[in-house]
Amino acid sequence: MENWKTVEGITIPMLRRNKQNAQDSSSAAYSAIEFNPSVDEKIFERPADKTSPAQ
């Protein structure tokens, strides 16, 4: 973990490197982190039923 930044009083890594069999396998870089963001309640609504007419 690298590139540590303090966000809202919490220090977190903005870059994470993953290894597999001692070889770099992937990495994740974060450009922004937000704790407890407000979320639109509509994304949790159940979608309308899509019923097709009987044939």
Secondary structure, DSSP 8 states (H G I E B T S, - for coil): -EEEEEETTEEEEEEEEEEETTEEEEEEE-S---SS----GGGGS----------
